[in-house]
């Protein structure tokens, strides 16, 4: 697994099809499948962020 520097965690752009396909486990997916992977990740992140915000609001 590649080490990620803390400064690199915040993305300034959306994940691209090329980035998805650069990972060995996704190198053989079609562009359409890569787009679906991107949508799935985005939905998961939105759910996690929403949960985090609600939890933070409750705890003050």
PyMOL Python script that loads the backbone (N, CA, C, O; Angstrom):
from pymol import cmd

cmd.read_pdbstr("""\
ATOM      1  N   UNK A   1       0.834  -1.183   0.000  1.00  0.00           N
ATOM      2  CA  UNK A   1       0.000   0.000   0.000  1.00  0.00           C
ATOM      3  C   UNK A   1       0.877   1.245   0.000  1.00  0.00           C
ATOM      4  O   UNK A   1       1.890   1.303   0.698  1.00  0.00           O
ATOM      5  N   UNK A   2       0.491   2.213  -0.768  1.00  0.00           N
ATOM      6  CA  UNK A   2       1.256   3.436  -0.915  1.00  0.00           C
ATOM      7  C   UNK A   2       1.038   4.365   0.277  1.00  0.00           C
ATOM      8  O   UNK A   2      -0.095   4.563   0.713  1.00  0.00           O
ATOM      9  N   UNK A   3       2.125   4.934   0.803  1.00  0.00           N
ATOM     10  CA  UNK A   3       2.033   5.887   1.903  1.00  0.00           C
ATOM     11  C   UNK A   3       1.426   7.188   1.397  1.00  0.00           C
ATOM     12  O   UNK A   3       1.792   7.680   0.330  1.00  0.00           O
ATOM     13  N   UNK A   4       0.493   7.742   2.172  1.00  0.00           N
ATOM     14  CA  UNK A   4      -0.144   9.002   1.802  1.00  0.00           C
ATOM     15  C   UNK A   4       0.229  10.058   2.832  1.00  0.00           C
ATOM     16  O   UNK A   4      -0.018   9.890   4.026  1.00  0.00           O
ATOM     17  N   UNK A   5       0.812  11.120   2.370  1.00  0.00           N
ATOM     18  CA  UNK A   5       1.189  12.231   3.212  1.00  0.00           C
ATOM     19  C   UNK A   5      -0.075  12.964   3.671  1.00  0.00           C
ATOM     20  O   UNK A   5      -1.008  13.116   2.882  1.00  0.00           O
ATOM     21  N   UNK A   6      -0.128  13.417   4.916  1.00  0.00           N
ATOM     22  CA  UNK A   6      -1.309  14.103   5.446  1.00  0.00           C
ATOM     23  C   UNK A   6      -1.713  15.295   4.589  1.00  0.00           C
ATOM     24  O   UNK A   6      -2.902  15.576   4.440  1.00  0.00           O
ATOM     25  N   UNK A   7      -0.737  15.997   4.028  1.00  0.00           N
ATOM     26  CA  UNK A   7      -1.048  17.156   3.199  1.00  0.00           C
ATOM     27  C   UNK A   7      -1.760  16.766   1.906  1.00  0.00           C
ATOM     28  O   UNK A   7      -2.409  17.600   1.275  1.00  0.00           O
ATOM     29  N   UNK A   8      -1.639  15.497   1.513  1.00  0.00           N
ATOM     30  CA  UNK A   8      -2.235  15.038   0.272  1.00  0.00           C
ATOM     31  C   UNK A   8      -3.631  14.452   0.453  1.00  0.00           C
ATOM     32  O   UNK A   8      -4.255  14.036  -0.523  1.00  0.00           O
ATOM     33  N   UNK A   9      -4.130  14.415   1.686  1.00  0.00           N
ATOM     34  CA  UNK A   9      -5.428  13.785   1.939  1.00  0.00           C
ATOM     35  C   UNK A   9      -6.576  14.585   1.326  1.00  0.00           C
ATOM     36  O   UNK A   9      -7.509  14.002   0.774  1.00  0.00           O
ATOM     37  N   UNK A  10      -6.516  15.893   1.416  1.00  0.00           N
ATOM     38  CA  UNK A  10      -7.589  16.727   0.884  1.00  0.00           C
ATOM     39  C   UNK A  10      -7.433  16.851  -0.619  1.00  0.00           C
ATOM     40  O   UNK A  10      -6.467  17.431  -1.114  1.00  0.00           O
ATOM     41  N   UNK A  11      -8.393  16.302  -1.333  1.00  0.00           N
ATOM     42  CA  UNK A  11      -8.342  16.353  -2.796  1.00  0.00           C
ATOM     43  C   UNK A  11      -8.862  17.681  -3.297  1.00  0.00           C
ATOM     44  O   UNK A  11      -9.806  18.240  -2.738  1.00  0.00           O
ATOM     45  N   UNK A  12      -8.256  18.173  -4.331  1.00  0.00           N
ATOM     46  CA  UNK A  12      -8.683  19.427  -4.948  1.00  0.00           C
ATOM     47  C   UNK A  12      -9.528  19.172  -6.192  1.00  0.00           C
ATOM     48  O   UNK A  12     -10.042  20.110  -6.802  1.00  0.00           O
ATOM     49  N   UNK A  13      -9.670  17.890  -6.569  1.00  0.00           N
ATOM     50  CA  UNK A  13     -10.445  17.532  -7.754  1.00  0.00           C
ATOM     51  C   UNK A  13     -11.106  16.169  -7.539  1.00  0.00           C
ATOM     52  O   UNK A  13     -10.727  15.412  -6.645  1.00  0.00           O
ATOM     53  N   UNK A  14     -12.088  15.879  -8.368  1.00  0.00           N
ATOM     54  CA  UNK A  14     -12.780  14.598  -8.292  1.00  0.00           C
ATOM     55  C   UNK A  14     -11.883  13.475  -8.792  1.00  0.00           C
ATOM     56  O   UNK A  14     -10.969  13.697  -9.586  1.00  0.00           O
ATOM     57  N   UNK A  15     -12.154  12.290  -8.323  1.00  0.00           N
ATOM     58  CA  UNK A  15     -11.464  11.084  -8.780  1.00  0.00           C
ATOM     59  C   UNK A  15     -11.776  10.886 -10.263  1.00  0.00           C
ATOM     60  O   UNK A  15     -12.917  11.072 -10.685  1.00  0.00           O
ATOM     61  N   UNK A  16     -10.788  10.518 -11.041  1.00  0.00           N
ATOM     62  CA  UNK A  16     -10.992  10.312 -12.476  1.00  0.00           C
ATOM     63  C   UNK A  16     -11.016   8.832 -12.817  1.00  0.00           C
ATOM     64  O   UNK A  16     -10.576   7.987 -12.038  1.00  0.00           O
ATOM     65  N   UNK A  17     -11.536   8.543 -13.994  1.00  0.00           N
ATOM     66  CA  UNK A  17     -11.561   7.168 -14.495  1.00  0.00           C
ATOM     67  C   UNK A  17     -10.136   6.629 -14.584  1.00  0.00           C
ATOM     68  O   UNK A  17      -9.886   5.474 -14.239  1.00  0.00           O
ATOM     69  N   UNK A  18      -9.216   7.448 -15.039  1.00  0.00           N
ATOM     70  CA  UNK A  18      -7.824   7.024 -15.175  1.00  0.00           C
ATOM     71  C   UNK A  18      -7.220   6.668 -13.819  1.00  0.00           C
ATOM     72  O   UNK A  18      -6.467   5.701 -13.706  1.00  0.00           O
ATOM     73  N   UNK A  19      -7.552   7.454 -12.786  1.00  0.00           N
ATOM     74  CA  UNK A  19      -7.046   7.157 -11.441  1.00  0.00           C
ATOM     75  C   UNK A  19      -7.596   5.830 -10.936  1.00  0.00           C
ATOM     76  O   UNK A  19      -6.861   5.028 -10.360  1.00  0.00           O
ATOM     77  N   UNK A  20      -8.878   5.601 -11.150  1.00  0.00           N
ATOM     78  CA  UNK A  20      -9.489   4.333 -10.728  1.00  0.00           C
ATOM     79  C   UNK A  20      -8.790   3.171 -11.427  1.00  0.00           C
ATOM     80  O   UNK A  20      -8.425   2.183 -10.789  1.00  0.00           O
ATOM     81  N   UNK A  21      -8.606   3.294 -12.727  1.00  0.00           N
ATOM     82  CA  UNK A  21      -8.017   2.213 -13.511  1.00  0.00           C
ATOM     83  C   UNK A  21      -6.522   2.043 -13.257  1.00  0.00           C
ATOM     84  O   UNK A  21      -5.929   1.059 -13.701  1.00  0.00           O
ATOM     85  N   UNK A  22      -5.912   2.978 -12.558  1.00  0.00           N
ATOM     86  CA  UNK A  22      -4.488   2.852 -12.243  1.00  0.00           C
ATOM     87  C   UNK A  22      -4.229   1.863 -11.109  1.00  0.00           C
ATOM     88  O   UNK A  22      -3.092   1.434 -10.918  1.00  0.00           O
ATOM     89  N   UNK A  23      -5.259   1.498 -10.358  1.00  0.00           N
ATOM     90  CA  UNK A  23      -5.118   0.512  -9.296  1.00  0.00           C
ATOM     91  C   UNK A  23      -5.218  -0.892  -9.885  1.00  0.00           C
ATOM     92  O   UNK A  23      -6.105  -1.159 -10.695  1.00  0.00           O
ATOM     93  N   UNK A  24      -4.323  -1.785  -9.490  1.00  0.00           N
ATOM     94  CA  UNK A  24      -4.309  -3.136 -10.078  1.00  0.00           C
ATOM     95  C   UNK A  24      -5.662  -3.847 -10.033  1.00  0.00           C
ATOM     96  O   UNK A  24      -6.018  -4.555 -10.974  1.00  0.00           O
ATOM     97  N   UNK A  25      -6.411  -3.666  -8.958  1.00  0.00           N
ATOM     98  CA  UNK A  25      -7.686  -4.376  -8.845  1.00  0.00           C
ATOM     99  C   UNK A  25      -8.747  -3.846  -9.818  1.00  0.00           C
ATOM    100  O   UNK A  25      -9.750  -4.516 -10.065  1.00  0.00           O
ATOM    101  N   UNK A  26      -8.530  -2.652 -10.366  1.00  0.00           N
ATOM    102  CA  UNK A  26      -9.502  -2.053 -11.284  1.00  0.00           C
ATOM    103  C   UNK A  26      -8.952  -1.848 -12.687  1.00  0.00           C
ATOM    104  O   UNK A  26      -9.598  -1.191 -13.505  1.00  0.00           O
ATOM    105  N   UNK A  27      -7.777  -2.391 -12.988  1.00  0.00           N
ATOM    106  CA  UNK A  27      -7.146  -2.109 -14.276  1.00  0.00           C
ATOM    107  C   UNK A  27      -7.927  -2.653 -15.472  1.00  0.00           C
ATOM    108  O   UNK A  27      -7.754  -2.167 -16.590  1.00  0.00           O
ATOM    109  N   UNK A  28      -8.775  -3.644 -15.256  1.00  0.00           N
ATOM    110  CA  UNK A  28      -9.513  -4.235 -16.377  1.00  0.00           C
ATOM    111  C   UNK A  28     -10.978  -3.812 -16.444  1.00  0.00           C
ATOM    112  O   UNK A  28     -11.736  -4.366 -17.240  1.00  0.00           O
ATOM    113  N   UNK A  29     -11.389  -2.855 -15.637  1.00  0.00           N
ATOM    114  CA  UNK A  29     -12.783  -2.416 -15.689  1.00  0.00           C
ATOM    115  C   UNK A  29     -12.984  -1.482 -16.877  1.00  0.00           C
ATOM    116  O   UNK A  29     -12.043  -0.850 -17.357  1.00  0.00           O
ATOM    117  N   UNK A  30     -14.220  -1.410 -17.337  1.00  0.00           N
ATOM    118  CA  UNK A  30     -14.544  -0.490 -18.433  1.00  0.00           C
ATOM    119  C   UNK A  30     -14.659   0.923 -17.869  1.00  0.00           C
ATOM    120  O   UNK A  30     -14.714   1.116 -16.654  1.00  0.00           O
ATOM    121  N   UNK A  31     -14.695   1.896 -18.755  1.00  0.00           N
ATOM    122  CA  UNK A  31     -14.861   3.276 -18.319  1.00  0.00           C
ATOM    123  C   UNK A  31     -16.191   3.453 -17.582  1.00  0.00           C
ATOM    124  O   UNK A  31     -16.271   4.193 -16.602  1.00  0.00           O
ATOM    125  N   UNK A  32     -17.224   2.774 -18.058  1.00  0.00           N
ATOM    126  CA  UNK A  32     -18.536   2.859 -17.405  1.00  0.00           C
ATOM    127  C   UNK A  32     -18.487   2.274 -15.993  1.00  0.00           C
ATOM    128  O   UNK A  32     -19.072   2.829 -15.063  1.00  0.00           O
ATOM    129  N   UNK A  33     -17.793   1.162 -15.843  1.00  0.00           N
ATOM    130  CA  UNK A  33     -17.653   0.559 -14.519  1.00  0.00           C
ATOM    131  C   UNK A  33     -16.834   1.463 -13.599  1.00  0.00           C
ATOM    132  O   UNK A  33     -17.137   1.575 -12.411  1.00  0.00           O
ATOM    133  N   UNK A  34     -15.812   2.098 -14.133  1.00  0.00           N
ATOM    134  CA  UNK A  34     -15.009   3.029 -13.339  1.00  0.00           C
ATOM    135  C   UNK A  34     -15.861   4.208 -12.882  1.00  0.00           C
ATOM    136  O   UNK A  34     -15.727   4.667 -11.748  1.00  0.00           O
ATOM    137  N   UNK A  35     -16.727   4.698 -13.751  1.00  0.00           N
ATOM    138  CA  UNK A  35     -17.637   5.790 -13.368  1.00  0.00           C
ATOM    139  C   UNK A  35     -18.564   5.348 -12.237  1.00  0.00           C
ATOM    140  O   UNK A  35     -18.833   6.121 -11.317  1.00  0.00           O
ATOM    141  N   UNK A  36     -19.052   4.110 -12.301  1.00  0.00           N
ATOM    142  CA  UNK A  36     -19.915   3.582 -11.244  1.00  0.00           C
ATOM    143  C   UNK A  36     -19.147   3.460  -9.933  1.00  0.00           C
ATOM    144  O   UNK A  36     -19.702   3.736  -8.869  1.00  0.00           O
ATOM    145  N   UNK A  37     -17.894   3.055  -9.989  1.00  0.00           N
ATOM    146  CA  UNK A  37     -17.049   2.986  -8.794  1.00  0.00           C
ATOM    147  C   UNK A  37     -16.906   4.381  -8.188  1.00  0.00           C
ATOM    148  O   UNK A  37     -17.004   4.546  -6.972  1.00  0.00           O
ATOM    149  N   UNK A  38     -16.676   5.376  -9.031  1.00  0.00           N
ATOM    150  CA  UNK A  38     -16.548   6.759  -8.556  1.00  0.00           C
ATOM    151  C   UNK A  38     -17.839   7.213  -7.884  1.00  0.00           C
ATOM    152  O   UNK A  38     -17.800   7.804  -6.806  1.00  0.00           O
ATOM    153  N   UNK A  39     -18.980   6.941  -8.511  1.00  0.00           N
ATOM    154  CA  UNK A  39     -20.279   7.322  -7.913  1.00  0.00           C
ATOM    155  C   UNK A  39     -20.486   6.624  -6.569  1.00  0.00           C
ATOM    156  O   UNK A  39     -20.962   7.246  -5.618  1.00  0.00           O
ATOM    157  N   UNK A  40     -20.137   5.353  -6.482  1.00  0.00           N
ATOM    158  CA  UNK A  40     -20.296   4.597  -5.241  1.00  0.00           C
ATOM    159  C   UNK A  40     -19.425   5.182  -4.128  1.00  0.00           C
ATOM    160  O   UNK A  40     -19.881   5.339  -2.995  1.00  0.00           O
ATOM    161  N   UNK A  41     -18.194   5.498  -4.448  1.00  0.00           N
ATOM    162  CA  UNK A  41     -17.301   6.101  -3.451  1.00  0.00           C
ATOM    163  C   UNK A  41     -17.850   7.443  -2.992  1.00  0.00           C
ATOM    164  O   UNK A  41     -17.843   7.740  -1.797  1.00  0.00           O
ATOM    165  N   UNK A  42     -18.325   8.257  -3.929  1.00  0.00           N
ATOM    166  CA  UNK A  42     -18.878   9.572  -3.582  1.00  0.00           C
ATOM    167  C   UNK A  42     -20.074   9.433  -2.637  1.00  0.00           C
ATOM    168  O   UNK A  42     -20.172  10.167  -1.653  1.00  0.00           O
ATOM    169  N   UNK A  43     -20.975   8.507  -2.925  1.00  0.00           N
ATOM    170  CA  UNK A  43     -22.143   8.289  -2.072  1.00  0.00           C
ATOM    171  C   UNK A  43     -21.704   7.839  -0.679  1.00  0.00           C
ATOM    172  O   UNK A  43     -22.223   8.331   0.322  1.00  0.00           O
ATOM    173  N   UNK A  44     -20.753   6.908  -0.610  1.00  0.00           N
ATOM    174  CA  UNK A  44     -20.259   6.437   0.678  1.00  0.00           C
ATOM    175  C   UNK A  44     -19.663   7.586   1.487  1.00  0.00           C
ATOM    176  O   UNK A  44     -19.928   7.707   2.683  1.00  0.00           O
ATOM    177  N   UNK A  45     -18.869   8.420   0.846  1.00  0.00           N
ATOM    178  CA  UNK A  45     -18.237   9.546   1.536  1.00  0.00           C
ATOM    179  C   UNK A  45     -19.295  10.540   2.017  1.00  0.00           C
ATOM    180  O   UNK A  45     -19.185  11.065   3.125  1.00  0.00           O
ATOM    181  N   UNK A  46     -20.305  10.802   1.208  1.00  0.00           N
ATOM    182  CA  UNK A  46     -21.374  11.717   1.622  1.00  0.00           C
ATOM    183  C   UNK A  46     -22.111  11.174   2.843  1.00  0.00           C
ATOM    184  O   UNK A  46     -22.429  11.932   3.759  1.00  0.00           O
ATOM    185  N   UNK A  47     -22.384   9.880   2.866  1.00  0.00           N
ATOM    186  CA  UNK A  47     -23.055   9.258   4.015  1.00  0.00           C
ATOM    187  C   UNK A  47     -22.179   9.369   5.255  1.00  0.00           C
ATOM    188  O   UNK A  47     -22.658   9.745   6.325  1.00  0.00           O
ATOM    189  N   UNK A  48     -20.891   9.041   5.115  1.00  0.00           N
ATOM    190  CA  UNK A  48     -19.973   9.106   6.257  1.00  0.00           C
ATOM    191  C   UNK A  48     -19.839  10.530   6.771  1.00  0.00           C
ATOM    192  O   UNK A  48     -19.832  10.746   7.983  1.00  0.00           O
ATOM    193  N   UNK A  49     -19.733  11.505   5.877  1.00  0.00           N
ATOM    194  CA  UNK A  49     -19.605  12.901   6.284  1.00  0.00           C
ATOM    195  C   UNK A  49     -20.875  13.388   6.979  1.00  0.00           C
ATOM    196  O   UNK A  49     -20.805  14.097   7.983  1.00  0.00           O
ATOM    197  N   UNK A  50     -22.024  13.010   6.448  1.00  0.00           N
ATOM    198  CA  UNK A  50     -23.294  13.388   7.068  1.00  0.00           C
ATOM    199  C   UNK A  50     -23.406  12.806   8.476  1.00  0.00           C
ATOM    200  O   UNK A  50     -23.838  13.492   9.403  1.00  0.00           O
ATOM    201  N   UNK A  51     -23.017  11.546   8.632  1.00  0.00           N
ATOM    202  CA  UNK A  51     -23.035  10.911   9.951  1.00  0.00           C
ATOM    203  C   UNK A  51     -22.096  11.641  10.908  1.00  0.00           C
ATOM    204  O   UNK A  51     -22.457  11.912  12.053  1.00  0.00           O
ATOM    205  N   UNK A  52     -20.906  11.955  10.440  1.00  0.00           N
ATOM    206  CA  UNK A  52     -19.927  12.674  11.263  1.00  0.00           C
ATOM    207  C   UNK A  52     -20.485  14.031  11.709  1.00  0.00           C
ATOM    208  O   UNK A  52     -20.383  14.389  12.883  1.00  0.00           O
ATOM    209  N   UNK A  53     -21.069  14.777  10.781  1.00  0.00           N
ATOM    210  CA  UNK A  53     -21.613  16.094  11.116  1.00  0.00           C
ATOM    211  C   UNK A  53     -22.742  15.979  12.151  1.00  0.00           C
ATOM    212  O   UNK A  53     -22.818  16.788  13.076  1.00  0.00           O
ATOM    213  N   UNK A  54     -23.607  14.987  11.999  1.00  0.00           N
ATOM    214  CA  UNK A  54     -24.709  14.803  12.938  1.00  0.00           C
ATOM    215  C   UNK A  54     -24.164  14.410  14.321  1.00  0.00           C
ATOM    216  O   UNK A  54     -24.658  14.891  15.341  1.00  0.00           O
ATOM    217  N   UNK A  55     -23.173  13.558  14.354  1.00  0.00           N
ATOM    218  CA  UNK A  55     -22.569  13.141  15.615  1.00  0.00           C
ATOM    219  C   UNK A  55     -21.900  14.327  16.294  1.00  0.00           C
ATOM    220  O   UNK A  55     -22.036  14.497  17.506  1.00  0.00           O
ATOM    221  N   UNK A  56     -21.183  15.143  15.543  1.00  0.00           N
ATOM    222  CA  UNK A  56     -20.521  16.319  16.100  1.00  0.00           C
ATOM    223  C   UNK A  56     -21.537  17.325  16.631  1.00  0.00           C
ATOM    224  O   UNK A  56     -21.305  17.956  17.662  1.00  0.00           O
ATOM    225  N   UNK A  57     -22.660  17.478  15.933  1.00  0.00           N
ATOM    226  CA  UNK A  57     -23.699  18.401  16.377  1.00  0.00           C
ATOM    227  C   UNK A  57     -24.307  17.960  17.704  1.00  0.00           C
ATOM    228  O   UNK A  57     -24.635  18.797  18.546  1.00  0.00           O
ATOM    229  N   UNK A  58     -24.457  16.657  17.893  1.00  0.00           N
ATOM    230  CA  UNK A  58     -25.028  16.135  19.120  1.00  0.00           C
ATOM    231  C   UNK A  58     -24.072  16.276  20.307  1.00  0.00           C
ATOM    232  O   UNK A  58     -24.499  16.539  21.431  1.00  0.00           O
ATOM    233  N   UNK A  59     -22.775  16.098  20.045  1.00  0.00           N
ATOM    234  CA  UNK A  59     -21.800  16.138  21.132  1.00  0.00           C
ATOM    235  C   UNK A  59     -21.281  17.539  21.407  1.00  0.00           C
ATOM    236  O   UNK A  59     -20.567  17.762  22.385  1.00  0.00           O
ATOM    237  N   UNK A  60     -21.636  18.472  20.553  1.00  0.00           N
ATOM    238  CA  UNK A  60     -21.317  19.863  20.813  1.00  0.00           C
ATOM    239  C   UNK A  60     -20.009  20.314  20.333  1.00  0.00           C
ATOM    240  O   UNK A  60     -19.655  21.479  20.510  1.00  0.00           O
TER     241      UNK A  60
END
""", "prot")
cmd.dss("prot")
cmd.show_as("cartoon", "prot")
cmd.util.cbc("prot")
cmd.orient("prot")
